[in-house]
Amino acid sequence: MRIGIDVRYLSHGLVGGVHTYIAHFVPALIACAYDHQIVLYADTKRPFELNTIPPHVTVRYLPYRSPLSSLANDLLMRREIRRDQIEVMHFPANYGFAPRGTRTVITLHDAINILPLGEIVRGHRKDPRTLAMMSYLHLCSTAALRRADLVLTVSEHARREIARQGTIDIGRIVAIPHAPTPDLRRVTEPAILNAVRARYGLDRPFVLADGLKNPAVLIRAWHRLPTAIRASHRLVFFVRREPLAVVREAEAAGFAKILINPSRADLVALYSMAAAFAFPSWIEGFGIPLLEAMTCGAPVIASDRGAIPEVVGDAGLLADAEDDAAIADHIAHVLSDSARAQRMRERGWTRATQFSWEQTAQRMIECYNAVEVARGCRLRNDYMAVEHK
């Protein structure tokens, strides 16, 4: 089979969940699909991230001259796909359009891009550039969803939401999860941990949290903790950009610390030494930080919304995203009961090992095969067979 994959996320210098997904499933798929021919479609904006290209893989570079090149390459790629005689084309970044005669697989990571346009732009800046980009992504994702032969997503929660918001048959959607990245591990070397503590001024045990994922409820929960716990511990928020005002206020009050854009190695060490990882997110299509924390041995306290219960399983403590009393209770139990915290670490690590990029890649190949061989009324049955394997 001739398989095409849009990998422009790997030539744009991007970060985030979609980049993590593409950066790790593609090498795993290349290793598994050695008996297929694979064409990767990148562009020339930044150096391509994959250094080793085996004989059964070809990289096509589309020209990048300005931000408008991304739009132009959406169209140019169709011509290249036709010329390469691709049989199954995978667009793993929410939308894409293959030429007639080529089977299309799209990964729609969540339902956000296919919500009504008014709901999408409500939470973003209202400047013309942002509105134009949001509108373009909405139109493309909505159109691509209708045309795709098969839609992949990252959780059962996202699968149900895409079917509901996109009003498409749920049998055309298959959930294939993320997995821990290879750099994740439980850091135990005292020299590494001490260096990170010194670098960030961490002089006491701490609860680690994402400063953009509903930090206000966590701060309210912190005020509910017993005085002894608040005196002996600290809240540590990591963020990629300037945090919400409520987080700055907590830092000014002296019980929280903000780490802006810590290095990946430092973040792994922070997960490893955290007394707990708190993730009271309002909504998650998957929740990559949960896998990161569990892999590194941090006890997980999270909300019960979105895909979080699927990812955490029985390894963490869950509460409603706005229930600061329940979250405070969970934090207090973990911080005051070392035996319980250790059991949670062990369960979290076991849970994380159930996810792997090799399994993700194998399931994708099964989907490609189902799409390539399926015709007519057989199409839905083949997808359902893949889904329930």
Secondary structure by P-SEA (a helix, b strand, c coil): cbbbbbccccccccccaaaaaaacaaaaaaaaaccbbbbbbbccccccccccccccbbbbbccccccaaaaaaaaaaaaaaaaacccbbbbccccccccccbbbbbbccccccccccccccccccccaaaaaaaaaaaaaaaaaaaaccbbbbccaaaaaaaaaaaccccccbbbbbccccccccccccaaaaaaaaaaaccccbbbbbcccccaaaaaaaaaaccaaaaaabbbbbbbcccccaaaaaaaaaccbbbbccccaaaaaaaaaaccbbbbbcccccccaaaaaaaaaccbbbbbcccccccccccccccccccaaaaaaaaaaaaaacaaaaaaaaaaaaaaaacccaaaaaaaaaaaaaaaaaccccaaaaaaaaaaac
